[in-house]
Structures are given as structure tokens and as C-alpha cells.
């Protein structure tokens, strides 16, 4: 099973700042099959990024994903008020599918 | 448009079973795998398993082997997740999520299952 470790656990930033979230895998993720999701309280997760760097439909271009192998990054170039949420990475290259523990982006 | 509509909240006693449904709209039901993911209160996301709505084949996460059963009804475009021998640690929101090349662009609204004596 691939274990995904997200860091930091919590990121305290102000609107307009840049957010950099990390997801590290215990072994190489096949074909960069890595996705990122955003979740707000009381809501289902929302797909942001798939294939490590492809934005999902309707996702603003301030969200970008990068990385390969075992190290992946989600970057939010300029935080908007609606971006304060919890973010999860997920690998889908091997079974079982696994999620990281999440990074909370909170308002400083 | 694609929509997944889940059944309502449930309260169960320890040792009981729960069956959650997920009805699909807006696409060809048998063309896409469906997953189940759960989230305990204040915790992260946990993948439970996958079902192929076309043939009904399933694959379950090891943590749930022997306790979970995923089924489907093609006549109503509905998938089901049944979890047995419930314990307090199974208190969580259960989501269905439609597969698309492995990732999950579509999610149900979630079903809260509370296990309490």
C-alpha cells in the first residue's frame, strides 16, 4: 500500500499570499496518477487536479500541480477567501487507492 | 449533468448492519466504476472499495474485507454499500464517488452513519 504524507498539517496564510502544499509517497506513484481535492466543512471533496498537473473542469488557473515519482506539490498562486479549506492528495496508480492525511489552509 | 444522490442519515446500534444507496443520474451507469469513501468526524478520507456496475465485480480495502458488500442494480442505476458488525469507530460520513480514469470528479452528498448504543 502506498502511504501518502502531506505537509504541513496546517498552513496559516493571508488572502493574496502563495500556498505551497506537499504530498510525499512511500513509493513511486505509477504514471503520476496523483490527484488533489479541496474540501470545505459539510461538503464533499471537490476534484482540483488529476494526473499530477492537469486542472479539472472549472478550476481556476491559480491552482497548479506539479511533481512526479514520490514528490508532488499543489500550489495556489494567490489565495482567495474561498480557498481556505482542507486539501487532500490521492494516488490512483495502484490498489488500494490511498489518500493523504490532509493539509488545512487557514486564514492568518 | 452527472449527479449522485445518496440515501439519508442512519443511526444504528453496535453489531447491526447498514446499507447506503447511491443513485446515479446524467450518464450511462454501466460505463463507469463507482467507489465508496468514508470520513470519520474530524478525520481524513478513507477508501473502502470499488464496484464495476457493468458486471458487478468488486474489490475491497483490506480494512473492510469480510464486513463490506458493494452491489448494484442496473435497472435503477443505483449502487449500494452494506457494512456489517458495526462498531462506534464506523461512525462516519460515507460517500460514493464516480471513477474517471482512476480519479473522482463526481461525489455524492454523503450519508452520515452514526453507531451508538
Boltz contact constraints between the chains, C-beta under 6 A:
constraints:
  - contact:
      token1: [A, 33]
      token2: [B, 102]
      max_distance: 6.0
  - contact:
      token1: [A, 35]
      token2: [B, 103]
      max_distance: 6.0
  - contact:
      token1: [A, 44]
      token2: [B, 95]
      max_distance: 6.0
  - contact:
      token1: [A, 44]
      token2: [B, 107]
      max_distance: 6.0
  - contact:
      token1: [A, 44]
      token2: [B, 110]
      max_distance: 6.0
  - contact:
      token1: [A, 47]
      token2: [B, 105]
      max_distance: 6.0
  - contact:
      token1: [A, 50]
      token2: [B, 103]
      max_distance: 6.0
  - contact:
      token1: [A, 88]
      token2: [B, 45]
      max_distance: 6.0
  - contact:
      token1: [A, 92]
      token2: [B, 102]
      max_distance: 6.0
  - contact:
      token1: [A, 92]
      token2: [B, 103]
      max_distance: 6.0
  - contact:
      token1: [A, 96]
      token2: [B, 47]
      max_distance: 6.0
  - contact:
      token1: [A, 96]
      token2: [B, 61]
      max_distance: 6.0
  - contact:
      token1: [A, 97]
      token2: [B, 47]
      max_distance: 6.0
  - contact:
      token1: [A, 99]
      token2: [B, 44]
      max_distance: 6.0
  - contact:
      token1: [A, 99]
      token2: [B, 45]
      max_distance: 6.0
  - contact:
      token1: [A, 101]
      token2: [B, 44]
      max_distance: 6.0
  - contact:
      token1: [A, 102]
      token2: [B, 44]
      max_distance: 6.0
